[in-house]
Amino acid sequence: MYSFKAMNTTISTYYLNDRTSSQVESWFHFSEDVFSRFLPQSELSQLNRSNGKLFIPSTILFDMLLSANQFYKETEGIFNPFLCEVISELGYDRSFERLNSYLIMEPKTRNPIPIEPLLFDMGMKSVQLTDASIDLGGIAKGWTAQQIAYQLQESGERKGGISAGGDIAVWGDRKEGWDISIAHPFYLDKDLFSLNIYGDAGIATSSTIKRSWQTTSGKSYHHIIDPRSLQSSESDLIQVTILAPDLTTAEVYAKCVIILGWDNGLSWLNQKQPQLGVIGVKSDLSIHLGGSIEDYSPKGVKKVESNIS
């Protein structure tokens, strides 16, 4: 295993040699310099300051924006990358490790988000962003890891894995499968359950617990924003894991289900993406299963026995 820090999390590679893993590290740092809303000179920050003017992004940012906008439409806005101002005003206006809860004031009243804030010119490869700003935090890590995985496979890497803060892309057949552990929502150094994945897959987990904070009045918020209320989501789920053919899809739909809640989210997912597997965790730590889990983990889901409840 080879590990490094990027995108405010730990990235790890598996079954890749050090030279290849070093390339993966460089790609992640490059992507962070392009996609981060916390770096004033990142290309995304420049786009967010463009004030509706025509903007010609790099190829990597253009491709990322196309993907994010496609998921925005596909999920009917439940996945919404245009909430940068909203989450900043709720207090998440700098990288999470730099947040000081005691200095976060109550959010102001916000204007509604336009229905189509981002326009594309496919001929010029340009974009126009109007009356909104973009936060790619809900897709950037998974998209980057998956794109790197595709490139490595094309270059001849027949087997490997990339974990981006616990969101994992694996490819290639392993006789014994890929053993994947999913962290406990309240005790991140402990595991809540495990999977045994066969074949190519993306496994993403979203939680309302990990990135949470309080304002000066003591009100709590977390980073998963419900676009319908423009507030932190308040469903019956505190953690969701999605199993998908690729990590980008898994990351996006994990956030959507946690916003919608278990019953509505499962029904919605079965209509939108019936080929995905879903594992929901409620506040009482009950584990709920749905979708096509056994297509990815034939042995199902194994709860980790411990004295933590």
VOPAGU-2260 file (C-alpha; in pm, 1 decimal, decimal comma):
REM VOPAGU-2260
SITE   aa  ch    i         X         Y         Z
SITE  MET   A    0       0,0       0,0       0,0
SITE  TYR   A    1     116,4     352,8     -87,0
SITE  SER   A    2     -49,4     650,9      88,3
SITE  PHE   A    3     -38,4    1030,0      62,8
SITE  LYS   A    4    -248,3    1336,8     146,6
SITE  ALA   A    5    -449,2    1521,2    -119,3
SITE  MET   A    6    -792,7    1683,7    -146,3
SITE  ASN   A    7    -803,4    1713,3     235,8
SITE  THR   A    8    -800,8    1336,4     282,8
SITE  THR   A    9    -577,7    1029,6     268,3
SITE  ILE   A   10    -535,9     861,9     -69,6
SITE  SER   A   11    -405,3     504,2     -88,6
SITE  THR   A   12    -315,7     275,9    -377,5
SITE  TYR   A   13    -315,4    -104,2    -380,8
SITE  TYR   A   14    -133,1    -354,6    -604,2
SITE  LEU   A   15      47,7     -73,6    -787,3
SITE  ASN   A   16     425,3     -30,4    -778,1
SITE  ASP   A   17     582,5     277,9    -620,1
SITE  ARG   A   18     654,1     445,0    -953,2
SITE  THR   A   19     292,8     413,8   -1065,7
SITE  SER   A   20     165,7     516,4    -722,4
SITE  SER   A   21     385,2     826,8    -736,6
SITE  GLN   A   22     219,6     915,2   -1068,0
SITE  VAL   A   23    -120,8     869,5    -903,6
SITE  GLU   A   24     -10,6    1110,8    -630,0
SITE  SER   A   25      93,9    1370,5    -888,9
SITE  TRP   A   26    -238,9    1335,3   -1070,7
SITE  PHE   A   27    -433,8    1389,8    -748,8
SITE  HIS   A   28    -235,5    1700,8    -656,4
SITE  PHE   A   29    -285,6    1837,3   -1007,3
SITE  SER   A   30    -660,2    1769,6    -985,9
SITE  GLU   A   31    -679,0    1941,8    -647,5
SITE  ASP   A   32    -511,2    2250,4    -794,3
SITE  VAL   A   33    -782,6    2256,8   -1062,7
SITE  PHE   A   34   -1096,6    2156,4    -868,3
SITE  SER   A   35   -1056,2    2298,7    -515,5
SITE  ARG   A   36   -1292,3    2576,5    -408,6
SITE  PHE   A   37   -1058,1    2650,6    -117,2
SITE  LEU   A   38    -759,1    2753,1    -333,4
SITE  PRO   A   39    -809,1    3111,7    -460,3
SITE  GLN   A   40    -606,8    3052,3    -776,5
SITE  SER   A   41    -756,2    2715,0    -867,1
SITE  GLU   A   42    -924,5    2701,7   -1204,0
SITE  LEU   A   43   -1259,6    2635,6   -1036,6
SITE  SER   A   44   -1219,6    2946,8    -819,3
SITE  GLN   A   45   -1145,5    3149,5   -1131,8
SITE  LEU   A   46   -1464,8    3016,5   -1290,8
SITE  ASN   A   47   -1662,6    3102,6    -977,1
SITE  ARG   A   48   -1535,5    3462,0   -1009,2
SITE  SER   A   49   -1618,5    3488,4   -1380,5
SITE  ASN   A   50   -1948,9    3674,9   -1317,7
SITE  GLY   A   51   -2137,4    3515,5   -1605,0
SITE  LYS   A   52   -1867,3    3582,2   -1863,8
SITE  LEU   A   53   -1761,7    3324,2   -2120,2
SITE  PHE   A   54   -1497,5    3098,2   -1964,2
SITE  ILE   A   55   -1274,3    2854,4   -2152,4
SITE  PRO   A   56   -1163,8    2586,5   -1905,2
SITE  SER   A   57    -889,8    2328,3   -1936,9
SITE  THR   A   58    -989,6    1991,2   -2079,1
SITE  ILE   A   59    -991,9    1826,7   -1735,4
SITE  LEU   A   60   -1219,5    2093,2   -1584,2
SITE  PHE   A   61   -1448,6    2091,0   -1887,4
SITE  ASP   A   62   -1484,8    1711,8   -1863,8
SITE  MET   A   63   -1548,6    1731,1   -1489,2
SITE  LEU   A   64   -1812,5    2001,8   -1534,3
SITE  LEU   A   65   -1985,8    1796,1   -1802,8
SITE  SER   A   66   -1999,4    1497,5   -1568,5
SITE  ALA   A   67   -2121,4    1701,3   -1270,8
SITE  ASN   A   68   -2388,7    1872,4   -1481,0
SITE  GLN   A   69   -2501,4    1538,3   -1624,8
SITE  PHE   A   70   -2551,8    1395,4   -1273,7
SITE  TYR   A   71   -2729,8    1718,0   -1170,4
SITE  LYS   A   72   -2985,2    1660,8   -1447,0
SITE  GLU   A   73   -2998,4    1281,7   -1410,1
SITE  THR   A   74   -3081,1    1309,4   -1038,5
SITE  GLU   A   75   -3326,9    1596,0   -1098,9
SITE  GLY   A   76   -3114,6    1828,4    -888,0
SITE  ILE   A   77   -3079,7    1608,5    -577,9
SITE  PHE   A   78   -2708,6    1600,0    -657,1
SITE  ASN   A   79   -2641,1    1971,2    -690,1
SITE  PRO   A   80   -2288,0    2104,3    -748,7
SITE  PHE   A   81   -2412,6    2464,9    -758,7
SITE  LEU   A   82   -2443,1    2513,5    -382,5
SITE  CYS   A   83   -2100,3    2660,0    -310,6
SITE  GLU   A   84   -2239,9    2986,5    -172,2
SITE  VAL   A   85   -2495,3    2796,4      36,1
SITE  ILE   A   86   -2247,0    2567,6     207,6
SITE  SER   A   87   -2001,9    2855,2     254,5
SITE  GLU   A   88   -2268,5    3064,5     426,5
SITE  LEU   A   89   -2356,1    2768,5     648,6
SITE  GLY   A   90   -1995,6    2784,6     771,8
SITE  TYR   A   91   -1800,3    2544,8     552,6
SITE  ASP   A   92   -1598,4    2818,4     381,1
SITE  ARG   A   93   -1248,4    2673,9     419,7
SITE  SER   A   94   -1093,0    2328,2     423,6
SITE  PHE   A   95   -1245,7    2128,4     705,9
SITE  GLU   A   96    -934,9    2097,4     922,5
SITE  ARG   A   97    -918,3    2480,3     934,4
SITE  LEU   A   98   -1277,3    2532,0    1050,7
SITE  ASN   A   99   -1318,3    2707,1    1384,4
SITE  SER   A  100   -1670,4    2635,9    1507,1
SITE  TYR   A  101   -1669,0    2923,6    1750,0
SITE  LEU   A  102   -1615,7    3180,0    1473,2
SITE  ILE   A  103   -1896,4    3057,5    1245,5
SITE  MET   A  104   -2189,8    3299,1    1244,9
SITE  GLU   A  105   -2551,5    3217,8    1163,3
SITE  PRO   A  106   -2613,6    3196,3     784,5
SITE  LYS   A  107   -2787,1    3476,2     597,3
SITE  THR   A  108   -3095,2    3447,0     377,7
SITE  ARG   A  109   -2998,1    3301,1      39,1
SITE  ASN   A  110   -3125,3    3360,1    -311,6
SITE  PRO   A  111   -3267,3    3058,3    -500,7
SITE  ILE   A  112   -3034,9    2868,6    -735,4
SITE  PRO   A  113   -3113,7    2906,5   -1109,7
SITE  ILE   A  114   -3249,6    2593,2   -1278,7
SITE  GLU   A  115   -2968,8    2593,0   -1538,6
SITE  PRO   A  116   -2680,9    2789,9   -1390,0
SITE  LEU   A  117   -2413,9    2640,3   -1618,9
SITE  LEU   A  118   -2430,7    2663,0   -1998,0
SITE  PHE   A  119   -2197,7    2472,3   -2230,9
SITE  ASP   A  120   -2076,3    2556,9   -2580,3
SITE  MET   A  121   -1957,5    2220,5   -2711,0
SITE  GLY   A  122   -1800,4    2378,5   -3019,4
SITE  MET   A  123   -1587,6    2631,5   -2832,4
SITE  LYS   A  124   -1547,6    2401,0   -2528,6
SITE  SER   A  125   -1650,9    2697,6   -2315,9
SITE  VAL   A  126   -1890,3    2747,0   -2024,1
SITE  GLN   A  127   -2095,8    3027,4   -1872,2
SITE  LEU   A  128   -2181,0    3027,2   -1502,3
SITE  THR   A  129   -2465,7    3258,2   -1401,4
SITE  ASP   A  130   -2596,2    3350,8   -1053,4
SITE  ALA   A  131   -2433,8    3051,1    -883,8
SITE  SER   A  132   -2097,5    2912,3    -782,3
SITE  ILE   A  133   -1971,7    2556,7    -804,2
SITE  ASP   A  134   -1855,3    2318,6    -531,8
SITE  LEU   A  135   -1715,3    1993,5    -671,2
SITE  GLY   A  136   -1657,7    1841,2    -327,9
SITE  GLY   A  137   -1938,2    1591,3    -383,7
SITE  ILE   A  138   -1778,9    1438,3    -691,9
SITE  ALA   A  139   -1414,0    1544,6    -734,3
SITE  LYS   A  140   -1241,2    1269,1    -535,0
SITE  GLY   A  141   -1441,8     986,9    -688,1
SITE  TRP   A  142   -1421,3    1127,0   -1040,5
SITE  THR   A  143   -1045,0    1177,2   -1013,4
SITE  ALA   A  144    -984,8     828,1    -873,3
SITE  GLN   A  145   -1201,7     669,4   -1141,3
SITE  GLN   A  146   -1038,9     860,5   -1428,0
SITE  ILE   A  147    -695,2     758,1   -1301,3
SITE  ALA   A  148    -813,2     397,0   -1273,7
SITE  TYR   A  149    -928,6     406,7   -1636,2
SITE  GLN   A  150    -594,4     550,8   -1750,0
SITE  LEU   A  151    -398,8     288,1   -1559,1
SITE  GLN   A  152    -604,4       7,8   -1710,6
SITE  GLU   A  153    -543,9     149,0   -2058,7
SITE  SER   A  154    -169,6     158,2   -1986,3
SITE  GLY   A  155    -167,5    -209,8   -1893,5
SITE  GLU   A  156    -230,3    -220,8   -1517,3
SITE  ARG   A  157    -449,6    -529,5   -1502,1
SITE  LYS   A  158    -527,3    -511,8   -1130,3
SITE  GLY   A  159    -535,2    -233,9    -873,5
SITE  GLY   A  160    -724,7     -24,0    -626,0
SITE  ILE   A  161    -741,5     344,9    -533,7
SITE  SER   A  162    -898,5     462,0    -208,7
SITE  ALA   A  163    -982,5     832,3    -185,5
SITE  GLY   A  164   -1080,0     899,9     173,5
SITE  GLY   A  165   -1252,9     562,8     192,7
SITE  ASP   A  166   -1422,8     587,4    -146,6
SITE  ILE   A  167   -1269,8     306,0    -348,5
SITE  ALA   A  168   -1222,7     212,0    -713,9
SITE  VAL   A  169   -1103,3    -144,7    -777,5
SITE  TRP   A  170   -1039,2    -326,5   -1102,9
SITE  GLY   A  171    -914,9    -664,0   -1217,8
SITE  ASP   A  172   -1000,3   -1009,9   -1095,3
SITE  ARG   A  173    -864,8   -1133,7    -765,5
SITE  LYS   A  174    -931,0   -1498,1    -689,8
SITE  GLU   A  175   -1023,5   -1414,3    -331,6
SITE  GLY   A  176   -1204,1   -1089,3    -417,5
SITE  TRP   A  177   -1140,9    -744,4    -268,9
SITE  ASP   A  178   -1200,8    -721,3     105,7
SITE  ILE   A  179   -1349,2    -376,4     174,6
SITE  SER   A  180   -1422,4    -248,7     525,0
SITE  ILE   A  181   -1667,2      38,6     583,8
SITE  ALA   A  182   -1598,0     262,6     881,9
SITE  HIS   A  183   -1825,2     309,8    1181,8
SITE  PRO   A  184   -1992,8     653,0    1147,1
SITE  PHE   A  185   -1909,5     756,9    1504,8
SITE  TYR   A  186   -1574,0     578,8    1549,1
SITE  LEU   A  187   -1375,9     619,5    1228,9
SITE  ASP   A  188   -1094,7     394,0    1351,0
SITE  LYS   A  189   -1344,6     106,3    1381,1
SITE  ASP   A  190   -1531,6     -85,0    1110,8
SITE  LEU   A  191   -1909,4    -127,7    1100,5
SITE  PHE   A  192   -1933,6    -386,4     822,7
SITE  SER   A  193   -1729,8    -543,8     544,4
SITE  LEU   A  194   -1778,0    -651,5     183,5
SITE  ASN   A  195   -1601,4    -893,9     -47,2
SITE  ILE   A  196   -1604,9    -735,6    -393,3
SITE  TYR   A  197   -1547,3    -925,4    -717,4
SITE  GLY   A  198   -1454,6    -757,1   -1045,5
SITE  ASP   A  199   -1448,6    -386,9   -1132,2
SITE  ALA   A  200   -1647,3    -166,5    -894,7
SITE  GLY   A  201   -1676,4     165,6    -718,5
SITE  ILE   A  202   -1765,5     175,0    -348,5
SITE  ALA   A  203   -1852,2     514,6    -196,4
SITE  THR   A  204   -1969,7     606,7     152,1
SITE  SER   A  205   -2127,7     936,5     259,3
SITE  SER   A  206   -2186,1    1034,5     620,5
SITE  THR   A  207   -2351,6    1327,0     795,3
SITE  ILE   A  208   -2126,0    1278,2    1098,9
SITE  LYS   A  209   -1769,3    1309,8     972,5
SITE  ARG   A  210   -1780,5    1671,7     849,5
SITE  SER   A  211   -2006,5    1857,4    1090,8
SITE  TRP   A  212   -1974,2    2183,0    1285,8
SITE  GLN   A  213   -2161,4    2428,9    1506,7
SITE  THR   A  214   -2233,9    2800,2    1472,7
SITE  THR   A  215   -2185,3    3054,5    1749,8
SITE  SER   A  216   -2544,8    2991,5    1862,2
SITE  GLY   A  217   -2478,5    2618,6    1898,5
SITE  LYS   A  218   -2677,2    2507,7    1592,1
SITE  SER   A  219   -2526,3    2204,3    1417,8
SITE  TYR   A  220   -2469,6    2165,2    1044,3
SITE  HIS   A  221   -2304,1    1907,8     820,4
SITE  HIS   A  222   -2171,1    1919,7     465,3
SITE  ILE   A  223   -2445,1    1725,7     281,9
SITE  ILE   A  224   -2689,9    1993,1     168,1
SITE  ASP   A  225   -3049,4    1917,2      72,6
SITE  PRO   A  226   -3105,0    2135,7    -237,5
SITE  ARG   A  227   -3477,4    2152,1    -162,6
SITE  SER   A  228   -3431,4    2325,6     172,9
SITE  LEU   A  229   -3079,1    2469,8     124,5
SITE  GLN   A  230   -2998,9    2329,8     469,5
SITE  SER   A  231   -2803,0    2029,7     591,3
SITE  SER   A  232   -3007,5    1718,0     514,2
SITE  GLU   A  233   -3227,3    1584,5     794,6
SITE  SER   A  234   -3327,1    1236,9     677,9
SITE  ASP   A  235   -3332,0     919,2     887,7
SITE  LEU   A  236   -2992,1     814,8     747,7
SITE  ILE   A  237   -2652,6     907,9     890,4
SITE  GLN   A  238   -2443,3     700,3     649,5
SITE  VAL   A  239   -2492,6     545,5     306,2
SITE  THR   A  240   -2266,6     316,9     103,2
SITE  ILE   A  241   -2329,9     265,0    -268,2
SITE  LEU   A  242   -2185,4     -16,1    -481,4
SITE  ALA   A  243   -2166,5      73,0    -850,8
SITE  PRO   A  244   -1980,4     -13,7   -1170,5
SITE  ASP   A  245   -1773,9     305,3   -1126,5
SITE  LEU   A  246   -1676,2     526,4    -834,3
SITE  THR   A  247   -1817,2     852,9    -971,7
SITE  THR   A  248   -2168,1     708,0    -987,5
SITE  ALA   A  249   -2128,3     556,3    -641,3
SITE  GLU   A  250   -2018,0     886,5    -487,4
SITE  VAL   A  251   -2301,6    1087,0    -640,8
SITE  TYR   A  252   -2579,3     842,5    -553,5
SITE  ALA   A  253   -2456,7     788,7    -197,1
SITE  LYS   A  254   -2518,6    1157,5    -132,8
SITE  CYS   A  255   -2857,8    1149,7    -303,3
SITE  VAL   A  256   -2986,9     857,4     -95,5
SITE  ILE   A  257   -2867,4    1009,3     232,3
SITE  ILE   A  258   -3058,6    1327,6     142,4
SITE  LEU   A  259   -3379,2    1143,5      48,8
SITE  GLY   A  260   -3384,0     903,1     344,5
SITE  TRP   A  261   -3412,6     525,3     341,5
SITE  ASP   A  262   -3765,3     457,4     213,4
SITE  ASN   A  263   -3781,1     738,3     -42,3
SITE  GLY   A  264   -3416,4     697,3    -136,3
SITE  LEU   A  265   -3443,4     323,4    -199,9
SITE  SER   A  266   -3758,2     362,6    -410,2
SITE  TRP   A  267   -3597,4     646,9    -607,7
SITE  LEU   A  268   -3272,6     452,6    -656,0
SITE  ASN   A  269   -3457,3     143,5    -779,8
SITE  GLN   A  270   -3620,2     359,5   -1046,8
SITE  LYS   A  271   -3308,4     554,4   -1144,4
SITE  GLN   A  272   -3025,6     302,3   -1105,7
SITE  PRO   A  273   -3155,7     -48,2   -1024,7
SITE  GLN   A  274   -2812,6    -199,1   -1092,3
SITE  LEU   A  275   -2661,0     -28,8    -786,4
SITE  GLY   A  276   -2632,1    -178,5    -439,2
SITE  VAL   A  277   -2710,4      34,6    -133,8
SITE  ILE   A  278   -2641,6       1,1     238,4
SITE  GLY   A  279   -2800,0     255,6     471,5
SITE  VAL   A  280   -2717,3     318,3     836,1
SITE  LYS   A  281   -2966,3     495,6    1063,0
SITE  SER   A  282   -2888,4     682,8    1385,2
SITE  ASP   A  283   -2958,9     370,7    1594,0
SITE  LEU   A  284   -2685,5     198,8    1384,9
SITE  SER   A  285   -2937,3     -36,2    1224,2
SITE  ILE   A  286   -2811,2    -148,7     882,4
SITE  HIS   A  287   -3052,7    -158,1     587,3
SITE  LEU   A  288   -2980,2    -332,2     256,7
SITE  GLY   A  289   -3124,0    -274,8     -88,3
SITE  GLY   A  290   -3060,3    -291,7    -459,3
SITE  SER   A  291   -2818,2    -528,2    -628,7
SITE  ILE   A  292   -2560,6    -579,0    -351,8
SITE  GLU   A  293   -2484,6    -940,9    -439,5
SITE  ASP   A  294   -2389,5    -844,5    -796,0
SITE  TYR   A  295   -2082,7    -681,0    -640,5
SITE  SER   A  296   -2042,0    -868,0    -312,1
SITE  PRO   A  297   -2172,7   -1224,7    -364,8
SITE  LYS   A  298   -2121,5   -1303,1       3,2
SITE  GLY   A  299   -2340,7   -1008,2      98,4
SITE  VAL   A  300   -2266,8    -771,2     386,3
SITE  LYS   A  301   -2088,3    -889,8     698,4
SITE  LYS   A  302   -2145,0    -683,3    1011,6
SITE  VAL   A  303   -1830,6    -642,3    1220,1
SITE  GLU   A  304   -1883,3    -766,2    1573,1
SITE  SER   A  305   -1748,8    -530,1    1838,9
SITE  ASN   A  306   -1833,8    -384,9    2176,8
SITE  ILE   A  307   -1917,1     -49,7    2017,7
SITE  SER   A  308   -2286,4      29,5    1979,1
